[in-house]
Amino acid sequence: MEQLMYQFLYFPEDKSGYIPAAFEFLLMLILCTVVFIIFRKISKKQEIKSKEIEARILADKKDTGNHQNI
């Protein structure tokens, strides 16, 4: 039974087989980092816009509340 489980583990004698896998891993790591940074920048811009909209809505409510009390 153990022989069947270890059959899928393959460690090549020639270690140059690891080079393409390492290169692909490094490339994917860099791409994931770039995408993460882009998402954070977009999220920050959306946060600033939403705070501006919120402030404008609160200012409008405050102005309308003052006009109704007069």
Secondary structure, 3 states (H helix, E strand, C coil): CHHHHHHHCCCCCCHHHHHHHHHHHHHHHHHHHHHHHHHHHHHHHHHHHHHHHHHHHHHHHHHHHHHHHC
